[in-house]
């Protein structure tokens, strides 16, 4: 089951990479969609793993989630800055 999940994750990653390469996106919408997909996949994986609360390293898990959220905020800030630059140039 684990190897199946790894294969599915690799396939999803390859597909996302192909989409990004085929559709350049200055606005960051693709990156935001990929971030949301990653967050959803992480949540789904955690739900499927039936993790034993006694063995999981919650600080590492929380840090990973925090890093994803920080990345999402930075992406939104960058998108807003680019929109302002485009509006100013127009």
Residue pairs with C-beta under 8 A, 6 or more apart in sequence:
5 45
5 48
9 41
12 37
12 41
16 34
16 37
19 30
20 30
20 31
20 34
23 30
25 31
26 82
27 79
27 82
27 83
28 75
28 76
28 78
28 79
28 82
29 79
31 75
32 72
32 75
32 76
32 79
35 68
35 71
35 72
35 75
38 68
39 68
39 72
42 64
42 65
42 68
46 61
